[in-house]
Amino acid sequence: MSENAGDRRGERPQDDDVLKTDGPEQNGEENVEAADDRPQDPWSARRELYEHVPKAVSGSLVGGAQTGVSGGSVTGDVVLGTKVEHHYRFGTATHTSGNIPPEEIDQLAEVFAGYEELVHPLRDRLREERVLVLSGAPFSGRRSAGLMLLRALGAVPVRAVDPNTRPTAVKDELNGDSLGYLISDLATNRENPLRDIDLWAVRETLREKDAYLVITVDLFASLQGVSAVEWQPPSPQAVLRSHLHARVQNSRKESELLALRPSREFLGREGHQLREAAAFAKVLSAHVEGAVTPEQLAEVGTGLVREQVQEWFGDEETQLRDKAFLISLAAFDEAAYALTAELSDALFAQFQRTEDAGREPRVGIFGTSITKRLRLARAIEYWQKEHTEWGPVRQRMARFQEPRTAGEVLREVWTSHPSARPALLEWLRRLAQDGRPLVRARAAVTAAVLAQADLPSAMALLIEDWAKSRRYRDCLVAANALAMAHALDAPNISQILRSWCEEGAEARHRWTAIRAYALVGPRMPDEALRALAEAARTGEEEQEAEHIAESAALLLSDESAPVRSRVLRGLLQLLGDGGSDHRLALQAFVMACTRGDSRMLLRWYAEATSAATDGDWGGADAERLLLLWRTALSDLRYTTDALRALAGWVREAGADPQAEEELATLLPALVGSAEDRKRLAHMLETLRDGCRGAVPAVAERLMSVV
């Protein structure tokens, strides 16, 4: 791994090094921190990661199912007849002055949805006032509504007026013999607003010509004294059905197409733009003709998301600060809006350094609109309790409407815009150093998505640097990133982890892989346990042996019963091999009983014993657990810790009858000799409530079963 170009810090591209402005001071801080650096407790580290991974991808890590940021891809174009058409091509509409072809308006009338309930009520107002200003969000059908209004009044032909026309000059554009005029997305700003006086002058001219004008503007247009009508668009579902009806013209086939799984999924999702509904209807009609395969149809949703992302980053209309916000939202999807905005401005500053290395970055403090930002990102805000080290806190959160958007944004920026890499890398490095667990977790998740898209670059430029760091905190971010990358099916992660556990691997590489196996182990328990055992055999440090045992203990206390069962079988095999394997098995077992959710192993034994009466696999697990218990109790190196675990369970049983019942099942089974009975009885007799308290009543009751 370390021999690849760019792996070593000195081989990183020069632009990337320029961004490191902290210089010796930063290295000095690192040396001071490294001297007192301690690895975070693995149970709390795993809990923090699971709490802060977005729901869209958490299923991949915890349950092993690939969801959310990972998604499929559309390969090739969809062929209709003899011509190739890009069904997902959005692009920006080109505005030119001139008459709109009548056939375009007629075709629009065939597919337009919501005429009776949405357009018809505005017809009388336009007839009376002659000019109407429609305000609405982008891609909400404002232009189409304007054309339908003009058509309803017989104001054809319709002349499209250049949207860059100054509001004071609109009157001069009402020339020729056209009866209808349309200005789509009139450009306004504070210095160039649309005023009521401008419309008064236009209205007089329109009355003289017996003509009509519709002006569409966005929700943030600069208006002075103008009473705009807020356009309420039809639902995407209505647009889909309307377009499909016009294309298929067969009620039975329409119903069949709408009943397909991709159609149900499309109709079930919120936040579709109307143009996406029209595009999906086009693909559905092509599917009827056999020009679109079922596989291509299933990927339409992913294609639509990809096209939206490419549009955001492929044109100049989206400002650099907005692009930074989109990337930050992709990394902090489902997190607090204030955090996303804060870190997006930090990324914006890094982008400015890339664009103009000689200028100091300038980030405006005010002037950003939450509503406008979220509308651009096609995101929603909501209130939710967030996990913090001080307990749950209610926060205003933000997330993309479409869960796949976050991954598409990160992949698009990483693979299609390499000039953004230096700033993005520096930003992620700083996120990994942040004191907030959520920020560090999201840095790891983001790195995992980048590794899925381009493993060699993500490893060489980011993850390996973390894994080689003198700070355990950085190594933990690397371990989390590799675990997430494996969960997202990034290639070769297993090989990387195995190579980092082998003899001769760098010490911090080994530690990173050991911690990563605790997270990826549930997806490959046998391989993980073999690799940990190999690391134990080739390692020489006592501290590293403890870290290896911690990872094995985490696997043994996994939530999945089948995973625990396989790890338990593996530990029994190690127990019989002697040497470091024997030590690893017992140390991991005792740790699993004393840390984290320690009661899990007690419940497991009770459930396994109960299942044994039905001839289930649980009987074998019960015997294996007993064997490990008896071995740990009789091994002087682990007797004290094993008894401490039992004593802790007895104390908990004082307030939990179920725990007492489970102990009443376990303790008699641990008695294989008089020495065993003496050891357990002494533990119960010497147990106290507090420093000088009496023997707990539950301990006295359990004495009778030993």
C-alpha positions in Angstrom: 0.0 0.0 0.0 2.7 2.5 1.0 4.5 2.3 -2.3 1.8 3.8 -4.4 2.4 7.2 -5.8 1.2 10.0 -3.4 1.0 7.7 -0.4 3.8 9.5 1.5 3.2 13.0 2.8 6.1 14.4 0.8 4.6 13.1 -2.4 1.2 14.9 -2.0 0.4 17.3 -4.7 1.9 20.8 -4.1 -1.4 22.6 -4.1 -2.4 20.4 -1.1 0.7 21.4 0.8 0.1 25.1 0.3 -3.1 24.8 2.3 -1.2 23.8 5.4 -0.8 27.3 6.8 -0.3 26.4 10.5 3.3 25.3 9.9 5.6 24.5 12.9 3.0 25.6 15.4 0.7 22.9 14.2 3.4 20.2 14.4 4.4 21.4 17.9 0.8 21.1 19.0 0.7 17.6 17.6 3.8 16.6 19.5 2.4 17.9 22.8 -0.9 16.2 22.2 0.8 12.9 21.1 2.7 12.7 24.4 -0.6 12.5 26.4 -2.6 10.8 23.7 -4.8 7.9 24.8 -7.1 5.8 22.6 -10.8 6.3 23.3 -12.6 3.4 24.9 -13.7 1.2 22.0 -17.3 0.7 23.3 -17.9 4.5 23.6 -16.2 5.0 20.2 -18.4 2.5 18.5 -21.5 4.0 20.2 -20.6 7.5 19.1 -20.1 6.4 15.5 -23.4 4.6 15.4 -25.2 7.6 16.9 -23.7 10.1 14.5 -23.8 8.2 11.2 -26.8 9.4 9.1 -29.7 7.1 8.9 -29.4 6.9 5.1 -26.2 4.9 5.6 -26.4 3.5 9.1 -28.0 0.3 7.8 -24.9 -0.4 5.8 -22.7 -0.3 8.8 -24.9 -1.9 11.4 -26.9 -4.3 9.4 -24.6 -5.0 6.5 -27.1 -3.9 3.8 -26.0 -1.4 1.2 -28.2 1.6 1.3 -28.2 5.3 1.0 -25.1 6.8 -0.4 -24.2 3.7 -2.3 -26.8 3.3 -5.1 -26.7 2.1 -8.6 -25.7 3.8 -11.8 -27.2 4.1 -15.2 -24.9 2.7 -17.9 -25.3 4.0 -21.4 -28.2 6.0 -22.9 -31.8 5.1 -23.4 -32.5 4.6 -27.0 -35.9 5.6 -28.5 -36.4 4.5 -32.0 -33.3 5.4 -34.1 -32.3 8.3 -31.9 -30.4 8.5 -28.7 -32.1 10.7 -26.0 -30.7 11.6 -22.6 -33.8 11.3 -20.5 -32.2 12.8 -17.5 -30.7 15.9 -19.1 -31.8 19.0 -17.3 -29.7 21.9 -18.3 -30.6 25.6 -18.0 -33.3 27.0 -20.3 -32.0 29.4 -22.9 -34.0 32.6 -23.0 -34.3 34.5 -26.3 -36.7 37.1 -27.5 -39.1 36.0 -30.2 -42.4 34.3 -30.9 -43.0 30.9 -29.2 -43.9 28.3 -31.8 -47.7 27.6 -31.7 -47.1 23.8 -31.8 -45.1 24.1 -28.6 -48.0 25.7 -26.8 -50.5 23.1 -28.2 -48.3 20.3 -27.0 -48.0 21.9 -23.6 -51.8 22.1 -23.4 -52.0 18.3 -24.0 -49.9 17.5 -21.0 -50.5 20.4 -18.6 -51.9 19.3 -15.2 -54.0 21.4 -13.0 -55.6 23.8 -15.5 -59.1 23.9 -14.0 -58.1 24.3 -10.4 -54.9 26.3 -10.7 -54.9 28.3 -13.9 -58.5 28.9 -14.6 -59.1 31.1 -11.4 -56.3 33.4 -12.6 -57.7 34.0 -16.0 -60.3 36.6 -15.0 -57.6 38.6 -13.1 -55.3 38.7 -16.1 -58.2 39.7 -18.3 -58.9 42.7 -16.0 -55.4 43.7 -15.1 -53.7 42.9 -18.4 -50.4 42.1 -16.7 -49.9 39.4 -14.1 -46.8 38.6 -12.0 -46.4 34.9 -11.0 -44.0 34.2 -8.2 -42.8 30.7 -7.4 -39.9 28.3 -6.9 -37.7 27.2 -9.7 -39.0 24.4 -11.9 -42.5 24.7 -10.4 -44.2 25.2 -13.8 -44.5 29.0 -13.7 -43.6 29.4 -17.4 -46.1 26.7 -18.4 -48.8 28.3 -16.3 -48.2 31.7 -18.0 -48.5 30.2 -21.4 -51.7 28.4 -20.5 -53.1 31.7 -19.1 -52.3 33.5 -22.4 -53.7 30.7 -24.4 -56.9 30.7 -22.4 -57.5 34.3 -23.3 -56.7 33.7 -27.0 -53.5 35.8 -26.7 -51.6 34.1 -29.4 -49.1 34.2 -30.8 -47.0 34.6 -27.7 -43.8 36.5 -27.8 -41.1 35.6 -25.3 -39.2 38.6 -24.0 -35.6 38.5 -22.9 -35.6 38.0 -19.1 -32.6 40.3 -18.8 -34.6 43.2 -20.0 -34.6 46.1 -17.4 -38.0 46.5 -15.7 -38.1 50.1 -16.9 -37.7 48.9 -20.5 -40.3 46.2 -20.5 -42.8 48.6 -22.2 -40.4 49.0 -25.2 -40.5 45.2 -25.8 -44.3 45.2 -26.3 -43.9 45.7 -30.1 -45.2 43.9 -33.1 -48.6 42.3 -33.6 -48.4 39.7 -30.8 -51.3 39.6 -28.4 -49.5 37.7 -25.6 -46.2 38.4 -24.0 -44.2 36.2 -21.6 -41.1 37.2 -19.5 -39.9 34.0 -17.8 -37.7 34.6 -14.7 -37.3 38.4 -15.0 -33.9 39.3 -13.6 -34.2 41.7 -10.7 -32.1 42.9 -7.8 -32.0 45.7 -5.3 -30.6 48.2 -7.8 -33.0 47.0 -10.5 -36.3 46.1 -8.9 -39.7 45.5 -10.6 -41.9 48.5 -9.5 -45.6 49.1 -9.6 -44.9 52.2 -11.8 -43.3 50.0 -14.4 -46.4 47.9 -14.6 -48.7 50.9 -14.8 -46.9 52.1 -17.9 -47.0 48.5 -19.4 -50.7 48.2 -18.6 -51.7 51.2 -20.7 -49.8 49.9 -23.7 -51.4 46.4 -23.4 -54.9 47.9 -23.3 -54.2 49.9 -26.4 -53.0 46.7 -28.2 -55.7 44.5 -26.5 -52.8 42.3 -25.4 -51.7 40.5 -22.2 -48.4 40.0 -20.4 -47.3 37.4 -17.8 -44.1 37.9 -15.9 -42.7 35.0 -13.8 -40.2 35.7 -11.0 -38.6 33.6 -8.2 -39.6 33.9 -4.6 -36.7 36.2 -3.8 -37.2 38.7 -6.6 -36.9 42.4 -5.8 -40.4 43.9 -6.0 -41.6 47.3 -5.0 -45.3 47.9 -4.7 -46.1 44.9 -7.0 -48.8 42.4 -5.9 -47.5 39.2 -7.2 -49.5 35.9 -7.3 -47.7 33.1 -5.6 -48.0 30.2 -8.0 -49.1 26.9 -6.4 -47.9 24.2 -8.8 -49.7 20.8 -9.4 -48.3 17.8 -7.6 -45.5 15.9 -9.4 -47.9 12.9 -9.3 -50.5 14.8 -11.2 -47.9 15.9 -13.8 -46.7 12.3 -14.2 -50.2 11.0 -14.8 -51.0 13.9 -17.2 -47.8 13.3 -19.3 -48.2 9.6 -19.3 -51.8 9.8 -20.4 -50.8 12.1 -23.3 -48.1 9.7 -24.4 -49.7 6.3 -23.9 -53.4 7.0 -24.5 -54.4 3.7 -23.2 -56.0 3.6 -19.7 -55.2 -0.1 -19.1 -51.5 0.4 -20.0 -51.3 3.6 -17.9 -52.6 1.7 -14.9 -50.1 -1.1 -15.5 -47.2 1.3 -15.8 -48.2 3.2 -12.6 -48.4 -0.1 -10.7 -44.8 -1.0 -11.5 -42.4 -0.9 -8.5 -40.3 2.0 -9.9 -43.5 4.0 -10.4 -44.7 3.3 -6.9 -41.4 4.3 -5.5 -41.4 7.5 -7.5 -44.9 8.4 -6.5 -44.2 7.6 -2.9 -41.3 10.1 -2.6 -41.7 13.7 -1.8 -39.9 16.7 -3.3 -39.8 15.7 -7.0 -39.6 18.6 -9.4 -42.2 18.8 -12.1 -39.6 18.4 -14.9 -38.5 15.1 -13.2 -42.1 13.9 -13.3 -42.3 14.7 -17.0 -38.9 12.9 -17.6 -40.1 9.9 -15.7 -43.3 9.8 -17.8 -41.2 9.8 -20.9 -39.2 6.8 -19.7 -42.3 4.9 -18.7 -43.8 5.4 -22.2 -40.5 4.3 -23.7 -40.7 1.2 -21.6 -44.1 0.3 -23.1 -42.4 0.5 -26.5 -39.6 -1.8 -25.4 -36.9 0.9 -25.8 -36.2 1.0 -22.0 -35.4 -2.2 -20.2 -36.7 -3.0 -16.7 -33.2 -2.5 -15.3 -32.9 1.0 -16.9 -36.4 1.8 -15.6 -35.3 0.9 -12.0 -32.3 3.2 -12.3 -34.3 6.3 -13.4 -34.4 7.7 -9.8 -30.7 7.5 -9.4 -30.2 9.1 -12.8 -32.4 12.0 -11.9 -30.5 12.6 -8.7 -27.2 12.4 -10.6 -28.3 14.9 -13.2 -29.4 17.4 -10.5 -26.0 17.1 -8.9 -24.2 17.6 -12.1 -26.3 20.6 -12.8 -25.4 22.2 -9.5 -21.6 21.8 -10.0 -21.4 22.0 -13.8 -22.6 25.6 -14.3 -21.7 29.0 -13.1 -25.2 29.9 -11.9 -24.6 28.1 -8.5 -22.4 30.4 -6.5 -19.2 29.1 -4.9 -20.6 29.6 -1.4 -23.7 27.7 -2.3 -21.6 24.8 -3.7 -19.7 24.7 -0.4 -23.0 24.5 1.4 -24.1 21.6 -0.8 -20.9 19.7 0.0 -21.2 20.4 3.7 -24.8 19.3 3.7 -23.8 16.1 1.9 -21.3 15.5 4.7 -23.6 16.5 7.5 -27.0 15.3 6.1 -29.5 14.9 8.9 -27.3 17.0 11.3 -28.0 20.5 12.8 -28.3 23.2 10.2 -26.1 25.6 12.2 -23.3 23.1 12.2 -23.7 22.5 8.5 -23.7 26.2 7.8 -20.7 26.8 10.0 -18.5 24.2 8.4 -19.7 25.1 4.9 -18.2 28.6 5.4 -15.0 26.9 6.5 -15.0 25.0 3.2 -15.9 28.1 1.3 -12.8 29.8 2.7 -10.7 26.8 1.5 -12.2 27.1 -2.0 -11.3 30.8 -2.1 -7.7 29.9 -1.3 -7.7 27.5 -4.2 -9.2 30.1 -6.6 -6.9 32.9 -5.5 -4.0 31.8 -3.4 -2.8 35.4 -3.0 -5.9 36.7 -1.4 -7.1 36.3 2.1 -10.5 34.4 2.1 -13.5 36.6 2.7 -16.7 35.0 4.1 -19.7 37.2 4.6 -21.2 37.0 8.1 -24.8 37.8 7.2 -26.8 37.9 4.0 -27.5 34.2 3.6 -31.1 32.9 3.7 -31.9 29.6 5.3 -35.0 29.2 3.1 -33.1 30.0 -0.1 -30.2 27.7 0.7 -32.4 24.8 1.5 -34.6 25.4 -1.5 -31.5 25.4 -3.8 -30.3 22.2 -2.1 -33.8 20.6 -2.3 -33.5 20.0 1.4 -35.9 20.3 4.3 -35.5 21.5 7.8 -37.1 19.8 10.8 -36.7 19.7 14.6 -35.2 16.7 16.3 -33.3 15.7 19.4 -29.6 15.2 18.8 -27.4 13.0 21.0 -24.6 15.0 22.8 -22.3 14.2 25.6 -24.6 16.3 27.8 -27.7 14.4 26.8 -30.3 14.9 24.0 -30.6 18.5 22.7 -33.4 19.7 20.5 -31.9 21.1 17.3 -33.0 22.5 13.9 -31.8 19.8 11.5 -31.5 19.8 7.7 -31.4 16.9 5.2 -31.8 16.3 1.5 -35.3 15.4 0.4 -33.8 12.5 -1.6 -31.5 10.3 0.5 -29.2 9.4 -2.4 -28.3 13.1 -3.0 -25.6 13.2 -0.3 -23.5 10.4 -1.8 -24.0 11.7 -5.4 -22.7 15.2 -4.3 -19.6 13.8 -2.7 -18.8 11.5 -5.6 -19.4 14.2 -8.2 -17.1 16.7 -6.5 -14.4 14.1 -5.9 -14.3 12.4 -9.3 -15.5 15.1 -11.7 -13.9 18.2 -10.2 -10.4 17.3 -9.1 -9.5 21.0 -8.7 -11.7 21.0 -5.6 -9.6 18.2 -4.0 -7.0 20.3 -2.2 -9.6 22.4 -0.4 -11.8 19.4 0.3 -8.9 17.4 1.7 -7.8 20.2 4.0 -11.4 20.7 5.2 -11.7 17.0 6.0 -8.4 16.9 7.9 -9.6 19.8 10.0 -12.9 18.0 10.6 -11.0 15.0 11.9 -9.3 17.2 14.5 -12.6 18.7 15.7 -13.6 18.3 19.3 -17.1 17.3 18.5 -17.7 13.5 18.0 -20.4 14.1 15.4 -18.0 16.1 13.2 -15.2 13.5 13.5 -17.7 10.7 12.6 -19.0 12.6 9.5 -15.4 13.2 8.4 -15.0 9.4 8.5 -18.2 8.8 6.6 -17.3 11.3 3.9 -13.9 9.7 3.5 -15.6 6.4 3.1 -17.8 7.7 0.3 -14.7 9.1 -1.4 -13.0 5.8 -1.1 -15.9 4.0 -2.6 -15.7 6.4 -5.6 -11.9 6.4 -6.0 -10.1 4.2 -3.5 -6.4 4.8 -4.5 -6.8 8.6 -4.2 -8.8 8.5 -1.0 -6.3 6.2 0.6 -3.1 8.0 -0.5 -4.4 11.6 0.1 -6.5 11.1 3.2 -7.0 7.8 5.0 -3.4 6.6 5.2 -2.3 9.9 6.6 -4.9 9.5 9.4 -3.8 5.9 10.0 -0.1 6.9 10.3 -0.8 9.8 12.6 0.8 10.0 16.1 -2.7 10.8 17.4 -5.0 7.9 18.3 -7.9 10.2 17.5 -6.8 10.4 13.8 -6.2 6.7 13.7 -9.8 6.1 15.0 -11.1 8.3 12.2 -9.2 6.2 9.7 -10.6 3.0 11.3 -14.1 4.4 11.1 -13.6 5.5 7.5 -12.3 2.0 6.5 -15.2 0.3 8.3 -17.8 2.6 6.5 -16.0 2.1 3.2 -16.3 -1.7 3.6 -20.0 -1.4 4.5 -20.5 0.6 1.3 -18.8 -2.1 -0.7 -15.6 -0.1 -1.5 -13.1 -2.5 -3.1 -10.2 -4.1 -1.4 -10.9 -3.0 2.2 -10.5 -6.5 3.5 -7.0 -6.8 1.9 -5.9 -3.5 3.3 -7.0 -4.5 6.9 -5.3 -7.9 6.6 -2.0 -6.4 5.4 -2.1 -3.9 8.2 -2.4 -6.7 10.8 0.5 -8.7 9.4 3.9 -8.9 11.0 6.1 -5.9 10.1 3.2 -3.5 9.6 3.5 0.0 11.1 2.3 0.2 14.7 -0.4 2.7 14.0 -1.5 0.9 10.9 -1.9 -2.2 13.0 -3.9 -0.3 15.7 -6.2 1.2 13.0 -6.9 -2.2 11.4 -7.5 -3.7 14.9 -10.1 -1.1 15.7 -11.6 -1.3 12.2 -12.2 -5.1 12.6 -14.3 -4.4 15.6 -16.7 -2.5 13.3 -16.5 -4.6 10.1 -16.4 -7.9 12.0 -20.1 -8.4 12.1 -20.1 -8.6 8.2 -17.2 -11.1 8.2 -16.8 -12.5 11.7 -14.6 -15.5 10.8 -12.1 -13.4 8.8 -12.0 -10.7 11.4 -11.3 -13.1 14.3 -8.5 -14.8 12.2 -6.9 -11.5 11.5 -7.1 -10.4 15.1 -5.5 -13.7 16.2 -2.7 -13.3 13.7 -2.1 -9.8 15.0 -1.9 -11.2 18.5 0.6 -13.8 17.5 2.9 -11.4 15.8 2.6 -8.5 18.3 4.9 -8.0 21.2 3.4 -5.1 23.2 1.1 -5.7 26.1 -1.0 -2.7 25.3 -1.6 -3.9 21.7 -2.7 -7.3 23.0 -5.3 -5.5 25.1 -6.5 -3.5 22.1 -6.8 -6.8 20.1 -8.8 -8.4 22.9 -11.1 -5.3 23.0 -12.0 -5.7 19.3 -12.7 -9.4 19.8 -14.9 -8.6 22.8 -16.9 -6.1 20.8 -17.6 -8.8 18.2 -18.6 -11.2 20.9 -21.1 -8.7 22.2 -22.6 -7.8 18.8 -26.4 -7.4 18.6 -26.7 -10.1 16.0 -27.1 -13.6 17.6 -25.7 -15.4 14.5 -22.6 -13.2 14.6 -22.1 -13.8 18.3 -22.5 -17.5 17.8 -19.8 -17.6 15.1 -17.4 -15.5 17.1 -18.0 -17.8 20.1 -17.1 -20.8 18.1 -14.0 -19.1 16.9 -12.9 -18.2 20.4 -13.4 -21.8 21.5 -11.0 -22.9 18.7 -8.5 -20.3 19.8 -8.8 -21.5 23.4 -7.6 -24.9 22.4 -4.6 -23.6 20.5 -2.7 -22.4 23.5 -0.3 -19.5 23.7 -1.4 -16.1 22.5 -4.6 -17.6 21.0 -5.6 -19.0 24.4 -4.9 -15.6 26.0 -6.9 -13.7 23.4 -9.9 -15.9 23.8 -10.1 -15.6 27.6 -9.2 -11.9 27.7 -11.8 -11.1 25.1 -14.5 -13.1 26.9 -13.9 -11.5 30.2 -13.9 -8.0 28.7 -17.2 -8.7 27.0 -18.6 -9.6 30.4 -17.3 -6.5 32.2 -17.6 -3.7 29.7 -20.3 -2.2 27.4 -23.6 -3.9 27.7 -22.2 -6.5 30.0 -25.6 -8.1 30.7 -25.8 -9.3 27.1 -23.7 -12.4 27.8 -25.8 -13.2 30.8 -29.0 -12.9 28.8 -27.4 -14.9 26.0 -26.7 -17.8 28.3 -30.2 -17.8 29.7 -31.7 -17.7 26.2 -29.4 -20.4 24.9 -30.2 -22.7 27.8 -33.9 -22.2 27.2 -33.4 -22.9 23.4 -31.5 -26.1 24.2 -34.7 -27.7 25.4 -36.1 -27.4 21.9 -33.0 -28.8 20.3 -32.1 -25.4 18.8 -28.5 -24.2 18.1 -28.6 -22.4 21.5 -27.7 -25.6 23.3 -24.3 -25.6 21.8 -23.8 -21.9 22.6 -24.7 -22.6 26.2 -22.1 -25.3 26.5 -19.4 -23.0 24.8 -20.2 -20.1 27.1 -19.9 -22.4 30.2 -16.6 -23.7 29.0 -15.2 -20.2 28.6 -16.6 -19.2 32.1 -15.1 -22.2 33.8 -11.7 -21.8 32.1 -11.6 -18.1 33.0 -12.6 -18.7 36.6 -9.9 -21.4 37.0 -7.1 -19.3 35.3 -5.4 -17.2 37.9 -4.8 -14.5 35.3 -8.5 -13.9 34.8 -10.2 -15.2 38.0 -10.5 -11.8 39.6 -11.9 -10.1 36.5 -14.4 -13.0 36.0 -15.6 -12.9 39.6 -15.9 -9.1 39.3 -18.2 -9.5 36.3 -20.4 -11.9 38.2 -20.5 -9.6 41.3 -21.6 -6.7 39.1 -24.4 -8.8 37.7 -25.5 -9.8 41.3 -25.7 -6.1 42.3 -27.8 -5.4 39.2 -30.1 -8.3 40.0 -31.0 -6.6 43.3 -33.3 -4.3 41.3 -34.0 -6.6 38.4 -35.8 -9.9 39.0 -35.0 -11.1 35.5 -31.3 -10.7 36.1 -31.7 -12.7 39.3 -33.5 -15.5 37.4 -30.7 -15.5 34.8 -28.0 -15.8 37.5 -30.0 -18.6 39.2 -29.6 -20.5 35.9 -25.9 -19.6 35.3 -24.3 -20.0 38.8 -25.2 -23.6 39.4 -23.9 -24.6 36.0 -20.5 -23.0 36.8 -20.0 -25.4 39.7 -18.0 -28.3 38.3 -16.0 -29.0 41.5 -15.8 -28.2 45.2 -13.2 -25.5 44.4 -15.7 -23.9 42.0 -18.4 -23.9 44.7 -16.1 -22.4 47.3 -15.0 -19.7 44.9 -18.5 -18.6 44.0 -19.8 -18.8 47.6 -16.9 -16.6 48.8 -17.8 -14.0 46.1 -21.5 -13.9 47.3 -20.6 -13.9 51.0 -18.2 -11.0 50.7 -20.4 -8.9 48.4 -21.5 -5.7 50.1 -23.9 -2.8 49.5 -21.4 0.1 49.5 -18.2 0.2 51.5 -19.6 -1.1 54.8 -23.0 -2.3 53.9 -24.6 -5.6 54.6 -24.7 -8.5 52.1 -27.4 -7.8 49.5 -30.5 -9.9 49.9 -30.2 -11.1 46.3 -26.7 -12.5 47.1 -28.1 -14.4 50.1 -30.9 -15.8 47.9 -28.4 -16.9 45.2 -26.3 -18.6 47.9 -28.9 -21.3 48.0 -28.5 -22.3 44.3 -24.7 -22.5 44.4 
